[in-house]
Amino acid sequence: MEALLYWVGMAAVAVNAVTGVLDSGRKQMDLIGAMLVGVATALGGGTVRDLLLDRNVFWVVDQTYLIAALGTG
């Protein structure tokens, strides 16, 4: 079950990164801006959650999430 949750989380990060990149493309941003928006979209919500719950930030603990966000963005 834990492996399933891990892969669902990875898929969510990837989908949110693509969503951010597509939205920045509509605003005609350059490549760096699009990647920044994609990563912020993919990792922002979980980062705020972890900070509010006083936990270690998930993408700092497991940097695969950051790599997935950068790779899909």
Helices and strands as residue ranges (DSSP letters): H 2-26, H 31-52, H 58-61, H 64-72
